[in-house]
Each structure stands twice: as C-alpha cells, then as structure tokens.
Amino acid sequence: MVKESRAKVENTIQSSVQKINTRPPVVAILGHVDHGKTTLLDYIRKSHVVEKEAGGITQHIGSYQIVHKDRTITFIDTPGHEAFSTMRARGGSVSDLALLVIAADDGVMPQTRESIAHIKAAGIPFIVVINKIDLPQVNIEKIKKQLADCEILVEGFGGDVVVAEVSAKTGQGVDDLIDMTILVSDLQELKDTSHNPFSGVIIESRLDRFKGPVALILVKEGYLHIGDTIYTSSTSGKVKSLLNTDGKQISYASPSTPAEVLGFSSVPEVGVKVSVNKGKSSIDLDKKEMASPTDFSKRITKLKESEVRLIIKADVSGTLEAIINSIKNLKQDEYKLKIYYSGTGNVTESDVLLAAATKSIIIGFNVTVGTSAERLAIEEKTPIRKYTLIYELLDELKEGMEALSEKKQEATILGEAMIIKIFNIENTKIAGCVVKEGRINKNDLLVVKRNGKEIGRSKITSIKQRDTDLNEAIQNEEFGVVLEKSIPFTKGDIMSAIG
C-alpha cells in the first residue's frame, strides 16, 4: 500500500462521520479463486465464514455489514471460481466500490482479469488488495507489472489506483485497508436515499425446507419494514421476518443494508429489483445492470465512435495468444479494435453480460456457446461470432473494419466534383473537374464513383488552376487534380472529398 499518513486518514474518517445525507458504502470483493477474499472478510468480521464453505471456496454471494470507527460498511463477497462468474457480475451490480484481491504468491490469474473487466465495465473505483504478504518470496513489483499489462496502473507505477498490502491470515495491513476503503468511498459522496420509497435488489434466494422462500435483499433506497408488501417481476409477498447479517431479528432495514426476508409467495430470481410499488415491479434490474452498478448508462466510459470492442474466448491459451497478436497486427485506420477482455473456455452468460454492458462483440474460437448464454445474447442483442480457423476470423474482421470505415467516410463527405475532361501530360493522368458541392481540399481523400459505385480512392498529389497551385477549390470552380494512386477514372465520374 502506498504509505499514507495514518493521522491524515483517521482525521478524514472522523470528519466524514459528521457528514449528513450519506449512506454506508457497498463494497464488492472480487478476484481469483483461493486468493483469500473470504478469509479477508472473515478476519474483518472476526468470524469463521470460510470454514462453512464446501472445499473452502465461496459458492454463493454473501452480504455482510461491519462497523469500523463508527462507520458502517456493507461487503458483498463474490465467488472467485470460474463457474460462478455470472454471480460475480451480479455482485458488482450493486456496489459503490470494489476490492480486487490478488494473492502475492500467485499474481494475476484468469478470474483476476475477468474481475478487472467487470470492474471496468461497472465504472466504479477500486482498490487493489495484495493478500498473503506473510508468505516468503513474494514479488509485489511483479504483480504491479502484471496489472500494468491489464491496463491497471497503480500508485507508484504510473497511475492512481491504490494498492493495499495485507495478510488476511495475520491481519497485517487490514485496518489500513478498511481506512482506505472508507476514504475512497467518501470521495464519491454517496447520497442518502432513505427518503425515497423502498427499492432493493435480490442478492440471494432459496427455498428453505422449513421457512419457505427466503431472499437476501440489499436495500438500495428507502426503508424495508416488517409488514411491507413487496414485489418483483415474478412474485410478491408480505414481509414476515427481517434478519440482519448476524442472524438477529430487526424491525427495518435502511439503505445499503442487507437483510434476509421471509414472506415471498415463491422464490424470487437473483439479481432482480424488488420494491413496494406493484406498478414498477415488472421493471427488473435488467441484465445489463447485473454486470454493472445502478445508473450504469451514466457511469460507463463512453464508447468512442471509432472504437470496436471485442471479447475473445478461445479453447486454449496458446491459440488465444496467437489470435490477440494477429489482431494487434491488423492494419487499423479509421476504426480501432480494442480487446476489452479475453480468456479461455466456453462463452458464458457472464461474457454476454459483460459484452452487453461494454457494447462489445464476442469472438468465440473453437469454443461452444451455452444455451442460456445464447438466449441471453439474443435478448441483449449482443453479437457472437464463432470460428475454427484464424484466417477466417481475421479476414472477417478486416472486411468489417473496411465496411465501417467506408460507412464513416461516406457520412462525412465535404465536397463533390465532376470530371469534365481528361488530360495526359508526360505520362501523368490529370482529371479536369468542376466543384458541384462543398469544396475539394488538397489534404482530402478522394473517393471516385461511377454510377454511384466506388471504383477507387486516393490522396491528392496536386490541385492546379491552369498553372497556379491551389490549396482548395470551392463550388463552381474548375481545377485539375493529380492522384497518388492510379485509378481508371473517366469523364462523368464523381470525386467525393473525405476529410
């Protein structure tokens, strides 16, 4: 962790306690399997959550609250194993801040990279937590370099992402991490939403043999009380019981508070919105929000007009590396290809959610697309392209890029001229033209068309009016032009200027 003045941090926390109109931050913990996410939360809570998990691996999303220096923080512990990537996306959907946990003895791994992609898509701030620093021969600088390769630049390494070095086993650095978590969340100035009608998100749900349908709800706005009638898109119920994260009965739950709720008539879906307004109950927390925070559309980095984002899944790492290198070597002019996320394995719902959230195209190479992922892709209108040959993949990408470039260029025509005469002087073919619309500038790219169809395009070598060099010819002016490329133009062809 970059060394901060402990006194400064504590003063900031104490002063922020006095703030009004704020709510507790909701913090998601993400990372690769067995990198110590639940162990870290276990230490923070002074309990033994990890011992209750099958094989020591979290297989559900848990939500817990702690109080640190009179400040309440809600943690969402998301599964790190690849099989639970969809639930990990849901965990990120309700969070204000993320902790990206990386084991000091293991470094950046596949689910670390996938977690980074979900955090980027969510547009939320995050802290890199390097865990297990109590182990011998750890290499922190190596991990920072691996993060840089993932376009994550940490403090002291060319960027501003905070790094906390901890040992979830011994507790070393954990207090500093919690302090920094509060400090980073305070910078967001989270607004109190308790004055609004209740709404929340279903974090977990199950059918209990004795209790019936049980749901873990994270309150987003307003208060949830015992006796309230609440609705989701598929079910409803009257709240019979509310339990906090310690299993104790409570009479109400406020914003950012997770609560176990009894009273639904049937088990609600995980990830959907729940509210007291029946008229709005059919409006789910849609699939896009499951890969990002609420108000995602306002928070995601805007897709650049000239950028095409790709999510690539391949069967093995070697093939994946070859595809990535080949794509990077493609000539890219008007449009740029950006590999937003890549990994091995079949295309999953999580990949589709990430693609929908980031407006990406999914490329699958020698992999299958699960039925549920395919169905979700149709719902989200997310394109998935499958290939078995690299050259076919690259050819289609090149054709697509060229088509996009042509479309963009045609949409920005700056002027048009008609060829009215052809001159041949010293083996140089000159087009005598008259400007019909706009202007023709010597720095323009000219697209030559015949009967509406393109026959070629070229930069300009020179523009002249008789013996005078021109920078630009305007409407109704005649000029002669020499092109860099040899194009079989003839009288009557149209030259369109593209800026």
C-alpha positions in Angstrom: 0.0 0.0 0.0 1.3 3.5 -0.8 2.2 5.0 2.5 -0.4 7.5 3.7 -0.2 9.5 6.9 -2.2 7.4 9.3 -3.2 10.6 11.2 -4.5 12.2 8.0 -6.6 9.1 7.1 -8.1 8.9 10.6 -8.9 12.6 10.6 -10.6 12.3 7.3 -12.7 9.4 8.6 -13.6 11.1 11.8 -14.7 14.3 9.9 -16.7 12.2 7.4 -18.6 10.7 10.3 -20.1 14.1 10.7 -21.4 14.3 7.1 -25.1 14.3 6.6 -27.1 12.9 3.7 -24.8 10.0 3.2 -25.2 6.2 3.3 -22.9 3.3 4.0 -20.8 2.2 1.0 -21.5 -1.2 -0.6 -18.1 -2.9 -1.3 -17.7 -5.9 -3.6 -14.8 -8.2 -3.1 -13.6 -9.8 -6.3 -10.7 -11.9 -7.5 -9.4 -15.3 -8.5 -10.4 -18.5 -6.6 -8.4 -19.2 -3.4 -6.7 -15.7 -3.3 -8.2 -15.1 0.1 -11.3 -13.0 -0.4 -13.5 -14.8 2.1 -10.6 -15.2 4.5 -10.1 -11.4 4.4 -13.7 -10.8 5.1 -13.6 -13.5 7.8 -10.8 -11.6 9.5 -12.7 -8.3 9.2 -15.8 -9.8 10.7 -13.9 -11.8 13.4 -16.0 -14.9 12.4 -15.4 -18.1 10.5 -17.3 -17.8 7.3 -14.7 -19.6 5.3 -15.0 -22.8 7.4 -18.7 -23.1 6.4 -17.9 -23.2 2.7 -17.6 -26.5 0.8 -14.0 -27.0 0.0 -13.1 -23.7 1.5 -14.5 -21.9 -1.7 -17.3 -19.4 -1.6 -20.2 -20.8 -3.7 -22.8 -18.1 -3.2 -22.9 -14.4 -2.8 -22.8 -13.3 0.8 -23.5 -9.8 2.1 -22.2 -8.7 5.4 -22.0 -5.5 7.4 -19.3 -4.3 9.8 -18.8 -1.2 11.9 -15.3 0.4 11.9 -14.7 3.6 13.8 -18.4 4.4 14.0 -18.6 3.9 10.2 -20.8 1.1 8.7 -19.6 -0.7 5.6 -21.5 -3.4 3.6 -19.4 -6.1 2.0 -20.5 -8.4 -0.8 -18.4 -11.5 -1.0 -18.5 -12.7 -4.6 -17.4 -16.2 -5.7 -14.0 -16.3 -7.4 -14.3 -19.7 -9.2 -14.9 -19.6 -12.9 -18.2 -21.5 -12.5 -19.7 -18.6 -10.6 -18.7 -15.7 -12.9 -22.3 -14.8 -13.5 -22.9 -14.4 -9.8 -19.8 -12.3 -9.6 -21.3 -10.0 -12.2 -24.4 -9.7 -10.0 -22.2 -8.8 -7.1 -20.6 -6.0 -8.9 -24.0 -4.7 -10.0 -25.0 -3.2 -6.6 -21.6 -1.9 -5.5 -20.1 1.5 -4.9 -16.5 0.3 -4.6 -14.6 -2.9 -5.4 -11.7 -4.6 -3.7 -9.7 -6.6 -6.2 -7.9 -9.3 -4.2 -4.7 -10.8 -5.6 -2.6 -13.4 -3.9 1.0 -12.3 -3.5 2.3 -15.8 -4.2 0.1 -16.3 -7.3 -0.3 -13.0 -9.1 -2.8 -12.0 -11.8 -4.8 -15.1 -12.8 -7.7 -15.7 -15.3 -10.5 -14.8 -12.9 -8.5 -11.8 -11.8 -8.5 -10.5 -15.3 -12.2 -11.2 -15.7 -12.9 -9.4 -12.4 -10.9 -6.4 -13.8 -13.1 -6.4 -16.9 -16.3 -6.4 -14.7 -14.9 -3.5 -12.6 -14.0 -1.5 -15.6 -17.5 -2.1 -17.1 -19.1 -1.0 -13.9 -17.1 2.2 -13.8 -16.7 2.1 -10.0 -13.5 3.0 -8.1 -11.5 0.1 -6.7 -8.5 -0.8 -4.5 -6.0 -3.5 -5.4 -5.5 -5.7 -2.4 -2.4 -7.8 -2.5 -3.0 -10.6 0.0 -0.8 -13.2 1.6 2.2 -10.9 2.1 3.2 -13.0 5.1 4.4 -15.8 2.7 8.1 -15.9 1.8 9.5 -14.8 -1.5 6.5 -12.7 -2.6 7.1 -10.3 -5.5 4.9 -7.2 -5.3 6.6 -5.4 -8.2 5.9 -8.4 -10.5 2.2 -8.1 -9.6 2.2 -4.4 -10.4 3.7 -5.1 -13.8 1.1 -7.8 -14.4 -1.6 -5.2 -13.6 0.0 -2.7 -16.0 -0.3 -5.4 -18.7 -4.0 -5.4 -17.9 -4.1 -1.6 -18.2 -4.3 -1.1 -14.5 -1.7 1.5 -13.4 -1.3 1.6 -9.6 0.2 4.4 -7.4 3.9 4.5 -7.7 3.7 2.6 -11.0 2.5 5.4 -13.3 -1.2 5.5 -12.2 -3.5 6.4 -9.3 -5.1 3.1 -8.4 -4.5 2.5 -4.7 -2.7 -0.7 -3.6 -3.1 -2.2 -0.1 -0.7 -5.0 1.0 -2.3 -7.2 3.6 -2.3 -10.6 5.2 -5.8 -11.9 5.8 -4.3 -14.6 7.9 -2.3 -12.4 10.4 -4.3 -9.2 10.0 -1.3 -7.2 8.8 -2.5 -4.1 6.9 -6.2 -4.9 7.3 -7.0 -1.8 9.4 -5.2 0.4 6.9 -7.2 -1.2 4.1 -10.6 -0.5 5.9 -9.5 3.1 6.5 -8.6 3.5 2.8 -11.9 1.8 1.8 -13.8 4.5 3.8 -11.7 7.3 2.4 -12.2 6.2 -1.3 -15.9 5.7 -0.8 -16.2 9.2 0.9 -14.8 10.7 -2.2 -17.9 9.6 -4.1 -20.2 11.5 -1.7 -22.8 8.7 -1.6 -26.2 10.3 -1.1 -28.7 9.2 1.5 -31.7 7.7 -0.2 -33.8 6.9 2.9 -36.4 9.5 2.0 -37.4 7.6 -1.2 -39.9 4.7 -1.4 -38.3 1.3 -0.7 -36.4 -0.5 -3.6 -33.7 -3.1 -3.4 -32.0 -6.0 -5.2 -32.3 -9.7 -4.6 -28.7 -10.8 -3.8 -29.6 -14.5 -3.0 -32.7 -16.6 -2.8 -33.5 -20.2 -1.9 -36.4 -22.4 -0.9 -35.9 -23.4 2.8 -37.3 -26.7 3.9 -38.8 -25.1 7.0 -39.0 -21.4 6.3 -40.3 -21.5 2.7 -39.0 -18.9 0.1 -36.1 -16.9 1.6 -34.4 -13.9 -0.1 -31.4 -11.9 0.8 -32.2 -8.3 -0.2 -29.8 -5.4 -0.3 -31.8 -2.2 0.3 -31.0 0.5 -2.3 -33.5 3.2 -1.4 -35.9 3.9 1.4 -36.7 1.6 4.4 -37.9 -2.0 4.3 -40.2 -2.8 7.3 -41.8 -5.9 8.7 -45.3 -6.0 7.3 -44.5 -4.3 4.0 -45.9 -5.8 0.8 -43.1 -6.1 -1.8 -43.0 -7.1 -5.4 -40.5 -8.4 -8.0 -41.3 -9.1 -11.7 -42.3 -12.7 -10.9 -43.5 -12.9 -7.3 -44.6 -10.8 -4.3 -45.1 -11.2 -0.6 -45.6 -9.6 2.8 -42.5 -9.3 4.9 -43.0 -11.6 7.9 -39.4 -11.5 9.2 -36.2 -9.5 8.7 -32.8 -10.8 9.8 -29.6 -8.9 9.7 -26.2 -10.4 8.7 -25.6 -11.7 12.2 -28.9 -13.6 12.1 -30.7 -11.3 14.5 -34.3 -10.1 14.1 -34.6 -6.4 13.0 -37.7 -4.3 12.5 -36.5 -2.5 9.5 -33.5 -2.3 7.0 -32.1 1.1 5.8 -30.2 1.9 2.5 -27.1 -0.2 1.9 -28.3 -2.8 4.5 -28.6 -6.5 3.5 -31.4 -8.3 5.2 -32.8 -11.9 5.0 -36.5 -11.7 4.2 -39.3 -14.2 4.7 -42.7 -13.8 3.2 -42.4 -14.3 -0.6 -45.1 -16.5 -2.2 -42.4 -18.1 -4.4 -38.6 -17.9 -4.7 -37.6 -14.7 -6.5 -34.9 -14.6 -9.1 -31.5 -13.5 -8.1 -30.4 -10.1 -9.5 -33.9 -8.6 -9.9 -35.3 -5.4 -8.5 -37.7 -5.5 -5.6 -40.0 -2.6 -4.5 -43.2 -1.7 -2.7 -44.7 -0.3 -5.9 -46.6 -3.0 -7.8 -46.8 -0.9 -10.9 -43.0 -0.9 -11.2 -42.4 -4.4 -10.1 -42.2 -5.7 -13.6 -39.2 -3.5 -14.2 -36.3 -5.7 -13.4 -32.8 -4.7 -12.6 -32.1 -5.6 -16.2 -29.4 -7.9 -17.4 -27.1 -5.0 -18.3 -27.2 -3.7 -14.7 -26.3 -7.2 -13.5 -22.8 -6.5 -15.0 -22.6 -3.0 -13.7 -23.8 -0.7 -11.0 -27.2 1.1 -10.9 -27.3 4.0 -13.3 -24.8 2.1 -15.4 -25.5 4.1 -18.6 -24.4 7.3 -16.8 -21.2 5.8 -15.4 -19.8 3.6 -18.2 -16.9 5.1 -20.2 -18.4 6.3 -23.5 -17.7 4.1 -26.4 -15.6 6.1 -28.8 -17.1 6.4 -32.3 -14.1 4.9 -33.9 -13.6 2.0 -31.4 -14.8 -1.5 -31.9 -14.6 -3.6 -28.7 -14.0 -7.3 -28.7 -14.4 -10.1 -26.0 -12.4 -13.1 -27.1 -12.9 -16.6 -25.8 -10.6 -19.4 -27.1 -10.1 -23.1 -26.3 -6.5 -22.9 -25.1 -4.1 -20.1 -24.0 -1.7 -20.6 -26.9 -4.4 -20.1 -29.5 -5.7 -17.1 -27.6 -2.3 -15.5 -27.6 -1.9 -16.1 -31.3 -5.4 -14.5 -32.0 -4.6 -11.5 -29.9 -1.2 -10.9 -31.6 -2.8 -11.3 -35.0 -5.5 -8.8 -34.2 -2.9 -6.3 -32.9 -1.0 -6.6 -36.2 -4.1 -5.9 -38.3 -3.9 -2.5 -40.1 -6.3 -0.2 -38.4 -7.1 3.1 -40.0 -10.4 4.7 -39.4 -11.6 2.3 -36.7 -9.5 0.8 -33.8 -10.0 -2.7 -32.5 -9.9 -2.9 -28.7 -9.7 -6.2 -27.0 -11.8 -5.5 -23.9 -11.5 -8.9 -22.3 -10.0 -12.3 -23.3 -9.9 -15.7 -21.8 -10.1 -19.4 -22.3 -13.2 -21.6 -22.0 -16.7 -21.6 -23.5 -18.8 -18.4 -23.9 -20.9 -18.0 -20.7 -23.7 -15.7 -19.5 -21.1 -13.6 -17.7 -19.3 -13.0 -21.1 -22.6 -11.9 -22.6 -23.4 -9.6 -19.7 -20.0 -8.0 -20.0 -20.4 -7.6 -23.8 -23.8 -6.1 -23.4 -22.6 -3.7 -20.8 -19.5 -2.6 -22.8 -21.1 -2.8 -26.3 -18.6 -5.4 -27.3 -18.7 -8.2 -30.0 -18.0 -11.7 -28.7 -15.5 -13.8 -30.7 -15.5 -17.5 -29.9 -12.7 -19.7 -31.3 -13.1 -23.4 -31.0 -15.5 -23.0 -28.1 -19.2 -23.6 -27.6 -21.9 -21.1 -26.5 -24.1 -22.4 -23.7 -27.9 -22.4 -24.4 -28.5 -19.9 -21.6 -25.7 -17.6 -22.9 -27.1 -17.8 -26.4 -30.6 -17.0 -25.2 -29.3 -14.1 -23.2 -27.3 -12.8 -26.2 -30.5 -12.7 -28.3 -32.3 -10.8 -25.5 -29.4 -8.3 -25.2 -28.8 -8.1 -29.0 -25.2 -9.0 -28.4 -23.4 -10.4 -31.5 -21.5 -13.6 -31.1 -19.2 -14.8 -33.9 -17.8 -18.4 -33.8 -14.7 -19.5 -35.7 -12.5 -22.6 -36.1 -9.9 -21.0 -38.5 -7.8 -18.0 -37.5 -7.5 -16.7 -41.1 -11.3 -16.7 -41.4 -11.6 -14.7 -38.2 -9.0 -12.1 -39.3 -10.5 -11.8 -42.8 -13.9 -11.2 -41.4 -12.6 -8.6 -39.0 -10.7 -6.8 -41.8 -13.8 -6.8 -44.0 -15.9 -5.5 -41.2 -13.4 -2.7 -40.4 -13.2 -1.7 -44.0 -17.0 -1.6 -44.3 -17.2 0.5 -41.1 -14.6 2.9 -42.5 -16.4 3.3 -45.8 -19.6 4.0 -44.0 -18.0 6.6 -41.8 -16.3 8.2 -44.7 -19.4 8.4 -46.8 -21.2 10.0 -44.0 -18.6 12.9 -43.9 -18.5 14.0 -47.5 -17.0 17.5 -47.6 -17.4 18.2 -51.3 -18.1 16.7 -54.7 -16.7 17.4 -58.1 -17.5 16.0 -61.6 -14.8 15.0 -64.0 -15.4 17.0 -67.2 -12.2 16.3 -69.1 -9.2 14.0 -69.1 -5.6 15.3 -69.7 -2.5 13.2 -70.2 0.7 15.2 -69.8 4.1 13.5 -69.6 2.6 10.1 -68.6 0.6 11.8 -65.9 -3.2 11.4 -66.0 -5.0 14.6 -64.9 -8.7 14.9 -64.1 -10.2 18.2 -65.2 -13.1 18.8 -62.7 -15.7 21.3 -61.6 -16.8 21.5 -58.0 -20.6 20.8 -57.7 -21.0 21.0 -53.9 -18.8 22.0 -51.0 -15.1 22.1 -51.6 -12.1 20.0 -52.6 -9.0 20.5 -50.5 -5.6 19.1 -51.3 -5.4 17.3 -48.0 -8.7 15.4 -48.7 -9.1 11.7 -49.5 -11.0 11.5 -52.8 -13.4 8.7 -53.4 -14.1 8.1 -57.1 -17.5 6.8 -58.0 -19.2 5.8 -61.3 -23.0 5.4 -61.4 -23.0 5.5 -57.6 -20.4 2.7 -57.2 -16.9 3.3 -55.8 -14.1 2.5 -58.3 -11.2 3.7 -56.1 -9.9 6.1 -53.6 -6.7 8.1 -53.3 -4.9 11.0 -51.7 -4.2 14.1 -53.9 -0.8 14.8 -55.3 -1.6 18.3 -56.5 -4.5 20.6 -57.4 -4.0 23.3 -60.0 -6.0 26.0 -61.7 -4.1 26.5 -65.0 -0.5 26.9 -63.8 -1.4 28.0 -60.3 -1.2 25.6 -57.3 -4.4 25.6 -55.2 -5.0 24.6 -51.6 -8.7 24.3 -52.2 -11.3 24.6 -54.9 -14.8 25.9 -54.0 -18.2 25.4 -55.5 -18.4 26.1 -59.3 -14.6 26.4 -59.6 -12.8 24.4 -62.2 -9.5 22.7 -61.4 -7.1 19.9 -62.4 -6.2 17.2 -60.0 -3.4 14.5 -59.9 -4.0 11.5 -57.7 -1.4 9.5 -55.8 -2.9 6.2 -56.9 -3.7 5.0 -60.4 -7.5 4.9 -60.7 -9.3 4.3 -64.1 -11.5 7.4 -63.9 -13.2 8.8 -66.9 -15.3 11.7 -67.9 -18.6 11.9 -65.9 -17.2 10.2 -62.8 -17.8 11.9 -59.4 -15.0 12.6 -56.9 -16.1 12.9 -53.3 -13.9 14.6 -50.8 -13.5 12.9 -47.4 -11.8 14.9 -44.6 
